[in-house]
C-alpha cells in the first residue's frame, strides 16, 4: 500500500500543478492538497493514522469528499467520454472530486490495524 499511496500522492501533486492557470485554481489546489497530504501520511508515517484523532479527521475529510462528489457530480451527458470532459469544466471537476474521494479512501484503508490480539 505504501507504493500506491506514494503514486497517488504524486498524482495529486500533479493535479495541483496543472491548476495554475485555472480561474478557480486556488480552490482546487487546496482540494487536491488534502488527499496529497493524507496519501503522504499513509505512505511515510502510517502510524499517525492509528491515532483516534487523526482517524476521525481522515474520516471527516473522506465524508467531505463524498459530499463534494455529490455536489460536483457531472451533469454533462456522457461525461466519462474524453470529448465531453475535454470541453466541459463541470465534468472535469466532478471527476476530480471522484479521484479525491478514491485517494482518501485508499489512505483510510491503509491505516494500521488497531486490534489487540490476546496471546
C-alpha angles and dihedrals in degrees: 000000000000094000092045090053091048090051092048091047090053090047091053091048088052089051089052092051095052092054093073095102098036115111090227092035098127091057092050092044088059092044091052093042092062096064090038090059093045092048089050091051091048091049102041107020106025093157088069088066090061091068114102093229097049090044090054092047092048090051089049090053091047093052090045088053090050087052088050090052089054092046096045096037106147114255094190115109111248091010091167093064115096095231089058101044091042088064105026117075093195091057091052092047092049092050090046090056090048089055091047090053092048093050091050090048091052090050090050092049089049094062115119118257114261094196115128115216123210115228 
